[in-house]
Structures are given as C-alpha cells and as structure tokens.
Amino acid sequence: MSIILKLQKKCLDKNESLQDLLREALVISTKLKLDDFKEWINSELRGYSDNIPNYRIINVQLKFFNPYRGWIDAIVNKEFESILSRVDIKQSIVELENMLIHYQEHKTIQMHLKGEFIIEIQKLYKIDFKPAQFVNYIEIYRIINEVRNLLLEWTLKLEEDGIIGNDDLIFTEKEKEMAKNINIQNFNGILGDVSNNSNFSIEDNSTNIYNENINKLIDEIKKLNLKEEKQIILDLEASKTNKSGLNAILGNLLTRFSEVATITSLVKELLI
C-alpha cells in the first residue's frame, strides 16, 4: 500500500496519535517539496509564534475571582469582545493532547493571563479582583479534530491528483512535478492572519495559583520569626501534595494571626 493511502487509513483511526500522523505528513511534504504544508505541519508539532490558523482562535469566558464568592462571570462589551472573549491557542499538538487527558474530568480549562494584561482588565472594569479566562475542553478537542481532518483532506487531494508514492516513501518525478500545483490555499482555515497581542498561555492554573499562595504564605510566616516556624512550613509544604489536613493548619493560622492582614488574606484564598 502506498504511503499516502496508509496515512489516509491512519487519519480515520482515532487510536492513532495525531503527533505521529503529523510526522509522517512532514516526511511526505518534505519529499514533495511542499514548503507551505511543511511549515504548517512544523507549527502544529512545535507550536505557533505567529500566523495563527483560524481554527486555533477559540471563545473563552472572562471571570473575576471574588475572595468570598469564588469565580464570577464578567459581562464583556462587544467593543472588547475580540480581546477579552477570544484567544489564540499557540501550543503544540502534543501539549493540547495532554491537556485533553488532564481536563476531561474537569471540563473547563483556566487560562493564565500576563501581568500587564491583568492590570489593563482591572482598570477597564474598575475592580481589584484577579481576572482569568475559562474555556470548555471541547474547544481544545475541536482544534485537534480539525487538524486530523485537514490531514485527511490533504491526503485525499494528493490521491485525487495521482500522487500516492510507494511503500518505501519514494515518489516519482512525475508525482513531484504534479505536487507543485497543490498549495495550502486550497484548504480553508489552515492559515490565519489574526494575531492576539495579549500573549496568553495555558497552564493548570488552579494548581499553580494554589501553590503560589502556599509559597506566599510561607514567606509571610518566615517574617514572624516563630519558634515553631520550621514545623508550620513543613506542614504547608506537605499540603501541596496532600491537601486533606490543610484546613486545620489554615484555621489555626487564621486564629493566631487574625490581625496580620497579609496572612489572613492568603489564608482566606486557600480556604475557598
């Protein structure tokens, strides 16, 4: 069976890793000197820096963290919708596939915003609460599915034009010449010209924020020069991997240092 037909078959198999399919497509595009496809495939494998495809621009929900009520939805004016309610997904396919595995249980993914953008949003809403963006994990699945579909369409186009290669990854000179007529503009959505200046990145932010607040709390504890400082810090460090006993520790700290604003603030955030 030819390499093109083999790749077609693999594109239809959900158990086939998309990363592996892209690598095979990279070999084909290189041998056929399809430079635009090679660039697209490399971007999917390594992540994007610019020229984000349209299918990688997704909708998000802006929210603010209220220390007493948790995450609350923000109303986004249409004037700022493209900035606050949409985001470019630049991560590699490997990162997106791993993200899907991690978030399928939680259903939503929290987007991490850069510090400068956080300040701008707070100014816009005249609020001190920390903002974040949330996306349904289905949006990430849609990106992965779209890439798989585009690969399948590409192999079908090659077959339609009589470019199939052989089992040894060899293409005839005639096939290479015919491939010159195939360009990426034939495939809607592969290339996009929409850029997002907010420089968002996806992280497991629920865990990141938790650990960040634990570290801040430890720093504040160190400033008090307590005799039992070492034990308190050990307990807090342990809570990063085992949260079951954390509430008791935090309750004790809240009682003892109720007049220390920095500690009480951090404790309340961790208790929510």
N, C-alpha and C positions, 0 to 999 in steps of 0.2 A: 504493500500500500504506500502511496506517495506521502511525503511529509506534510503536504497541505491537507490531504484528506484525513490523515492521522490527527492533525491539530483540530480539524473540524469536529471529529468524534470526541476528542477530549473536552472541547468547549461545551459540549452537551452533557458532560458528566459532572455533576455537582460535587463529586468527591475529589475531582482533580484540583490541585492547588492553582489558584489564579497566578501566583508568582511563577510557578513552573511553566504555565501556558505563555506568559509574557516572555520568559527566557527563550522559549522555542521560537516565538514570533520575532524576537530580537535577532536570532540566527538567520531566519528567513529574510527579514528586512535588510540585514547586512549583506547577505549573498546577492540579493536582487538590487542592491544599491538604492533602496527606498529610504532616503535620508530623513524625510519628514516623519515617516512612520517610526523609524529608528529613534528619532528624538522624542516622539510621543511615548514609545514603549519605555525608554530610559527614564523619562519623567515619572511614569507610573511605578517603576521599580525603585527609584531613588527619592521620589518626592519632587514637588514643583518649587521653583523660585519665582517664576512669573508666567504669563500666558496661561492662566488657569482655565481649563475647559469649562464650558457652561454647566456640564453635569456635576461639576465639583463645587458649584455655588449653591448652598443649601439655606433653608429657612431655620431660624433659631428664635427662641423666646427669651427676651430680656427680663431679668428678675433682680430684685434687691434683697439683701439679707438683713432682715429685721431681727435684732438680738432676742426679742420677746415673742415674735410670731413666726420666725423662720423665713424661708424664701417667699417673697410676694411678687406677683406679676406686675410688670410696668406697662403702661399704655404708651405705645410708640406712635408719634405723629408721622403721617405719610411723608412729610418732608425729610425725615431722618430714617425712613424705613430701610433704604438700601444699605445704610451704615450699621444700624442697630439690630435689624431683624434678618440680615443675611451675612453669611461668612464664607470665605474661600477655604476649602479643605486642601491643604498642600501636602499632607502626609503620604508616604509611600503606601502601596497596596498592602505590604506586609504589616505595617502599623495599623491600617484600617481593619484588616482581617483579625488581628489580635485584639483590637478594640471591640469588635463584634462579639468575640468569645467572652470577653470580660464583662460587657454591659448588657448581654441578652437578658440577664436576670433583673437588672435594674431598670431597663427600658429607656432611661434618659441618660444623656452624657452632659456633664458640665463643662463649659468652655472657659478656658483661662484667658483673661484679658491683660494686656500690658498696662503697666502702672500709669503711663501718661494718658492712655485712653480711659482708664478708670476715673481719673481726675476730671477729664472733659465731660464724661457722662454725669458725674456727680454735680458739676457746675450746671449742666443743662437742666437737670431735674431739681437742682437746689436741694440736695439731700446728701447726708453723710454716710448713708448705708452703702455697703460694698456691692457693686453690680457684678453680674455674671450672665452668661448666655447658656441656655439649655437646648439640646436637640434630641429628638427621638432617634433611637439607634437605627430605626428603619431607614432614615436618611443615609446613614453610612452604608447600609446593605444595598440601597439603591445605586450608590456610586459603584460598588463592587460588581453588581449585576450589570450595570451599563458597560463597564469595561469588558466584561466577558462577552456581552452581546456585540460590541464593536469588533472584538477579535473574530467572532464567528462571522460577522458580515464581511470582514476583510478577507477571510479565507474563502468565502463563497464568491467574492468578486474575483479573486485570483483564479479560482477554478473556472468560473464563467469565461474568463479571458484565456483559458487554456494554459495557465501557469500552475503546475502541480508538483514539479520536482520529482525526485525518486527517493527511495528509502535511505539512500546514503547522503541525503542533504545536498544533492547536486542538481543544478538547474541548467538546461541547455542554453546556448547563446540566443536562440530564438526567444525563449522564455524571458531571459534577462532584458532583451530588447522590447518585448511586449510590456514588461513591467513598468517601463518608463512612462506609459500612459496612465498609470494608476497613481493618483495623488490623494493626499489627506483631505482635500476639499470635497471629495466625493462622500465623506462621512460626516454628517451633521453632528455637531457637538464635541468633536474631538479637540478642536482648538477654540479657545475663547479669548476675548480681548478685554475682559472685565478684570480690573485689579482692585484689591481691597487694601487700603493703607493702614488698617488697624493692626495688622500683623498678629492675628490670633493664633494660638496654638492649643491643641487638645491635650489635656492631661487628666489623670484620675484625680480631679481637684478635691473631691470630698475627702480623700485620704491626705492629699497634700496640705489642705487647709488645716485639717486635724493635727497633723504632725507639726506644722508650722506654729500653731497655737501652743502645743505642748512645749516646743522649744522656747517660745517667748516666755511662757510661764516659768520654765526652769531658769531662764536668765533673770527674771524678776526675783525668784526665790534666792538666787545667789547673792543678790544685792542686800538681803536682810541679815546675812551672817548668822544664821541659826545653828545651834548645836547639832540638831538633827537634820541639817541640810542634806548630808550625803544620802540618808535613808529616803527622804522625800524625793530627791532627784532620781534615785534608783527606782522607786515606785512609779514615778511619772514616765521614766524611760521604758519600763516594762509594759506600761499601758499602751504603747504604740503597737505592740503585737498581741496584747491580751487586755481588752477593754472592760472585762467583767467587773473588776474591782475599782474602776476609775471613779465612779460616782461617790464612793465612800471617801476616797482621797480628796476629791474636789470639795465635797461637803465640809470636810474638816478644815480645808484651807479657807473656804468661804467664811466659816465661823471665826477662825483665828485672825484673819486679815480683812475683816469687813470694812475697815477704814482705809485700806490700801487700794486706791482706785484701779491701778493697772492690773493688780491681781484679780480683784473681783470681776472686772470686765472680761478678762481672759477665761476665768472660771465659768462665767455665765455662758460664754460662747461654746465652751466644751460640754456644758450640761445640756444644751439644746439638741 
